[in-house]
Amino acid sequence: TALAKTEARFSGAFQASPIFIAVARMRDGRFVLANDAFVNWTGYRRDEIIGRSTADLTVWERKEDREAFWEQARRTGSVRQSECRFRNREGRRFTMLLSAERIQLNHVPHLLTLALDITERKQAEAELRASEARLRESEARFSVAFQASPVFINILRLSDRRYVWANDAFVNRLGYSREE
């Protein structure tokens, strides 16, 4: 009874998780379990997944990454937060954060793998880097134009009426050093 309750709790958590979870035999990499999130993401039916491997389903973008993942899992028994590129049945590309742990099911080694889709986070990071680069470029252009202008330009802080920035034309006209 206790075992049945434990298995029911595990099964409920396994299926309800928004994180992709799958269990595959260590010997051949073939899936024995896959949760709903994983099934929905792949675009395959559960019966098309169970008994097949990721190589059969061609979900890894690069074969070398799959081989490195399995080599580490077999060598160390686990993989922690490995960033990998995948594609689903429709060919859409995704960046996943994978973690895996060797487990025993009926005295047979299996790999419990959890995957989190970080595609949007990676895209946002790339957009932020591009935006920062554009900002630096814009600031550099402004600085050149500000300093090179023959027109007197300065920036005065309103709170204490102190100069914060002044271009060369303004500094030269006043006859003070920039620090003064």
N, C-alpha and C positions, 0 to 999 in steps of 0.2 A: 504493500500500500504506500509506504513512504517513497519507494523508488518510483512508483507510478505518479505520485504527486510531484516529485522532483522533475521527472521527465515532462510532465504537463506544463510546469512552470517554464522550463527551458524551452520547450516547443513554442509556447506563447510568446516569450521574449524574442526568440529566434525569428519567428514569422513577422512579428509586429515592428521589428527594428527598421528604422529608415536607412540604417547603414547596410551596405551590401555584405551578406554573410554567406559563405559556402564552405562545405567540407569536401575534401578530395582525398583519395587514397595516396599515400606517399609513394607506393610502389609504381603506379602508372599515371598519377595525376588526374584520374577520372573522378568526376563529381559523384558523391553519394547523397548530398543534401544541398539545397540552395533555398534561401529565403525569398519571400515575395519581392522585396526591393531589388535583389539581384536578378530575378527572373524578369521583372518589368523593365529593368535597365537594359538587359541584353537584347530584348525583343524576341527571344526564343521562348517556346513553351517549356514548362518544367520537364516534360518527358523528352524534350530534345536536348536538355542539358544533362540530366542524370545519366551516368554511364559514359559521358564524353568528357574530354579534357578541354582546357583553354586553347590548346593547339588545334584540336578538332573544330572548335568554334571560331578560331582566328580572331580572338578579342584583343590580344596583345598587338600593339602597333609595331613593335620590333621583336623579332624572334629572340635576339640576343638578350633582351631585358627579361623575357620569360625564363630563359635558361639560367641567367644569373640569379633570379629570384628563387627558382627551385634548387639551384646548387647551394645557395645560402641556407634555405630551409632544411635541406637534407644534412648539411654540414653542422649547423648550429642548433637546429630544432626550432628556430624562430626567425622572424623578420620584423623589424620595427620601423614604422612610418617611412616606408620606401615610396618615393614619388615615381609613378609609372604612367605611361601613356597607353590608353586603350581605345578601342572603337566598338560600337555595338553593331547589331545585325544590319542596321541601316547605313552603317559607315560613318556615323557621327563620331568625332574624336573627343576624348575626355582625358583629363588628368586626374589620376586617383592617388590617394594616400593609402598604401597597403600595410597591414600588419598581419602576421600569421604566427600560429603556434602549433607545434606538433602535439597531437592528442592520441589517445588509444580508444578505439571503438571495437569491442569484442576481441581485444588483444591484438588488433591490427593497427599499425601506425597510420594516422591520417593527419591532414593539415587543415586546421580551422583558419580561414582567411576572412578578414574584415577589410572592407574597402570604403573609403569616404570620397565622394566626388568633390574635388576642389577646383574644378574647371573655372567656375565663375570667380573664385578667389584669385586664381592665377591670372585671369584676364584683367581683373581689377588692379592687380599689382603691376601688370605690364602697362596698363593705361595710366596709372599713377606715375610710373617711371617716365613715360613719354611726356606727360603733362609737366613734370618737374624739369625735364630737359628743355621743353618749350619755354617755361618760365625763366630758366637760367639764360637762355638765348635772348629772350625779350629784355631781361634786365641788363644784359651786356650791351644790346643795341641802345637802350635808353641811356645807359651810362656814357657810352661813346658820344651820342648826340648831345647829352647834357653838358659834358665837359668841352666838346668841340664848338659849341655854339658861340658866336661872337656877341650874342645878346646876353646881358647880365641876367643870370638865373641863380636863385637861391631858394632854400627851403628854411622857413622860420617856424619854430615850435610855438604855438599860440599860448601855451600855459605860462611860459617864462620869457617869451620873445627872444629866444636864443637861436642863432643859426645852427642848423643841423647839417646842411650841405650847401656848398656854393661852387659854381663853376669857375674855371680859370679866368674868364673875362671879368667876372665880378670881383674875384680876389685881386687880380692885377689892377683893376680900376681903383679899388679902395687903398691899395698900397700896403695892406697887411699880409702877414703870412697866413697860410690856410689854418694853422693851429690857433693863431690869434683870433 
